């Protein structure tokens, strides 16, 4: 038997009940947890850049504060982001709970992360997911149907990567179970105290996704890659802002994670479905307008994601973008630049 065929047979045997990757004691099924005390969310940045820095690509771990059952918003980086976070001491409180032979990173991947919200199937949002799949535990994968189709047809297809999902090209290794999201319809996130509502975003020719995550009376909004409505010739951001405005009016929205891939020197014609500080501020003004109160975003944390790593010398692009955001910030929001290993408590 050839080496390649022997590996295939081993993988095929693993599909029986997908027990090969199962972890003893792991909760399964469509279960949910009671909401913890109403103290907001913890955000841990496992990957901050939008490319080309492999090992530091879009990945945000979200959990209700005080509850170590988390969901990933995108997964461009997983293991490396967990290793960096552990080195920075950001996993110490999780390590206290670790009574397994796993490393801190292994414990987080197997026992803390309970599933994935994937905004779209571009590599800088899924590379960590794919690479980690052979050693991951069975988990739900939530996405719009268009993203599920892209993952099924173009990634987990036995040509680019083995099919670690539960549908598509046979055989199915069933590490990940697809849960297609219907726009504007809330869905509980299994084994967590959270639910999610998805909203389509325009990202050039690709449909990206915004995820409104709720736990009790707390809400957090994560936007995958998106361009401005006026550049993309859509109304998707306007629709999203209209939907989340009540959460701001009721003081329930604790933070927004939104991209600014480039600084203001980037021409609109080469945005390719991305944002600049000028467009971020314009979009946030549109959100404030939807709430009916110009000061409604005062003090709101806005975490800036997906800044494109540059290979040129000079001032750091993060510093340029932060300066441009602060210079025109008449909304009173608190801009924070995402960096790998950053851990925030928003309330």
N, C-alpha and C positions, 0 to 999 in steps of 0.2 A: 504493500500500500504506500502511495506517495506521501510525503510530508504534508503537502497541502490537503490531500484528501483525509488524512488522519485528523488534522485540526478541524476540518469541516464536520467529520463524524462526531468528534467530541462536542462540538457546539450543538450539533443536531440532538445529541443525547441530552444535552442540558435543557432542551425545551420542555421536557416532561415536567410540568408543574412549575417551571422556571425556578426549581429549588436550588440550582447551581449557584445562583447569586443571592438566595434568600439569607436573611440574617436572623438567628434565633431571637425570639421575643419581640420581633417587629410587628407593630399593629398593621393589619391589612383591612381591606374593604372600605366601603363608603362611610367611614366614621368621622365624626367631628368632635372637637373638644369644647368644653365650656369656656367662654371668654374670661380672661384673667382680669385683674383690677385695671381700671381705666386710666392707665398711665402712658398711653401712646405706644410707639414702636421703637424697636432697635433696628438700625440699619448697619450692616457690615459690608463694606465694599471689597469684593474679591477681585474685581477687575474694573478699571476706570477708563481706560483709553478706548478709542474707536478704531484702532489700528495705527501704525503697523507693528506695534510693540507686542509680539506674541508673549503669552504668559501674563498679560495685564489687559485683558479685553473684557468688554461689558458683562458684569455679573454682580448682582446686588442681592444679598441675603436679608430677608425681611422677616421679623417675628414680633408678636406682641411683647411689650416690655414685661420681663419676668417669666416668659414662657419660652422654653427652648425647643419649640417645634416650629421650624422655619420653612419658608418658601423662597425659591430662587426666582428673581426677575432677570431673565436671560442667564446664559451660562457660557459666555465666551471663554472664561477661565474658571476652573474649579480647584483642582489640587494645588496648583502653584499659588493661587490666591489664599487658600487655607494655610499653606506652609508659611507664606509671608505674614499672614495675620497671627499665626502661632508664634513666629519669631518676634513679633512686636508685642506679645503678651495679650493679644485681644481675645484669646480663646481660654484664658485661665479659668474663668467661671464654668466653662463647659468641661474642662479637664477634671475638675473636682468630681463630676458625675461619672466619669469614665471608669467603669469597673471591668472593662473588656481588655483583651490583649492588643487592641487597636492603638495606633498612634493617635495624637489629637486630631490630625487631619482625617484619618480613617474613621474615627468616631463621629466627626462632624458630617462626613459624607454618608455614612451608613445610618446614623441614628438621629441627627439633628435636622438635616435637610429632608423635608417630607415630599417634595415635588418641585416641578419646574413650570414657570410661566414664560413661554417663549414668544417674543414679540414678532419675530420674523426669522427666516432661516439663513440669513447672511452669516458667513463663517465667524465674524468677530462677535457673534451672539450665540453660537452653538458649538464652537470648537472644543471647549472644555467638557460640554455634555457628551459629545461623541467620543473623545479620547478617554474619558473616565468611565464610560459605559461598561467595559469588561469587568470592572471591580465595583460597580455601583450595586445598590440593592433595589428591588422592585419598587417603582414609584410611578405616580401619575404624571403625565405631561399635558399641560393645558395650553391651548393655542386656538386661534381662529382656524377654520377649516382650510383656508388657503395655505397657512403655514404648516398644518398637518400634512397636506398634500405635498408640499415642497420637501419636507423631511422624509416622507415615505417614498417619494419618487426619486429624489436626487441625493439623499444622504444614506439613510438606512435601507439600502437596496441590494446588498451583497456585492456591489461593484465598487462603490466608493467606501462603504463600511458595512460590516455585518448588520443584519436587521435586528437591532435590540428592542424593537417595538412589537406591538401585538397585531399589526396588520401591514399590508403591502406585499413585499416579495418574500415568499416562503423559503426556508422555515422561519418561524417567529420565535425569537429568543425571549420575548415578553418581559424584559427588564423594565421597559416603559410602556405604560398603557395610555393611549391617546384619549384625551377628553376634549373634543371640539367645543369651543366656546361660541355661544350665540350672542352677537352684539346686544348690549343693553340689558341682558338677562343675568342676574346674579347667580353664582354657583358656589356652594361650599367647597373649601379646599380640604381634601381628605386629611385626617389625622392632625388637623390644626384647629385653632380657634378663629380662623379667618374665612372670608368669602371674597370672591373676585367678580367684577363686572368688566367686560372687555369693550373697547371702542376702537374701530378702525382708524388708522392714521395713514397719511399719504407720504410715501418714501420713494419718490421717483416712480418707476413702473411697478414697484412692490407695495403690497399692503402691509404696513406695520401695525402695531397695536399699542394702545394705552390700557393699563390695568389699574382700575380703582379697587384697592384692597381695603376691606373693612374688618374690624374686630370690635364688637360691641358698638360703642358710639364713636370710635376712632376710625379715621380714614387716612389713607396715604395714596397718592397718585404717582404711578410710574409710567413715563412715556418712552416707548422705544424710539427708534430713529424716526424723525419727521421733518418735513419741510413746512414753510409757512403756507397758509391757505392761498394767499394771493400769488405766490410763486408756483404752487402746485395746481392752482385752478380748481380747488375743491373747497368744501365747507366743513371738513372733518374736525379741525381744531375748534371751530365755532360750535359745532354740535357737542363736542366734548366739554367745552367750557360751560355751555348751557346745562349740561347734565350734572356737573360737579358744583355749580354755583350754590345750590342749597347746602352742601356740606360746608362751604365757607361761611355762608350766612348763619349757620347753626354752630359755628366754631368747632367743627368736627374734623376738618382737614388739617392734618398735622404737618405735612410736608409734600412737596412736589419734587420729583426727580425728572429733569428734562435736559435734553442735549443742547450743547453749543459746540458743534464740531470744529468751527473755524472762527477766526476773529473777524472784525468788521471790514477788513480789507478784501475779503472774499467777494467777488461779484455774484450777483443773484444767478446769473446764467450758468455758473459752475458750482452751485450749491449741491446739486445731485440729491435732493431730498433731505437736506440738513439745515441747521440753524446757525445763526451768528448771534452775538450779544444783542445787536439792534433788533433782530427778529424775536429773540426771547422776550425782550422788554415789551415789544409791540404786542406779542401774544398775551403776556401777563396783563397788560392794559385792557385787552379785549376781555380777559377773564374777569377783571375788576368791574368792567362795564356790565357784564352779565349779572353780577351780584347786585347792581344798582347802587353801589357805594364805592367811591373812589379810594377810601382808606381801608377797604375790606381785607387787603392782603398784608396790612401792617404787621410786621413781626413774623410772617410766615417763612419757614425755611425752604429755600429752593436749592436743591443739590444739583450742580451742573455736571452732567455726564458726557461721555463719548467724545471728549476733546481728542482731536487727531494728533498722535505723536508725530513730531517732526524730526528730520535728520539734518536740519540746518543749525548753524551756530547763532548766537545772539540771545536775546531775552527769551525766557521760557514762555511757550504759548499759553500755559495756564495763567501766568501772571498778567499777560496782555489781556486775555479774556476777562479775568477778574477785574482788572482796572476799567475796562470798557463797560462792564456791567454796573460797577459801582458809580461810574461817572454819570450815568443817566438814570440811576435808580431813584425815582421820585415816588415809588410805591411803598417804600419802607420795608421791602422784603429783605430777608437775610440770605445773601448768596454765599454758598459754600462750594468749593471746587472738590469734586470727588478725587480721592487718591487711594491707591491700593492699600488695604489694611486700615483705612479709616473706619471707626465705629462711632455711631451717633445714636443718641437717645432723643427722639422728637416727641414732644407732648404739648 
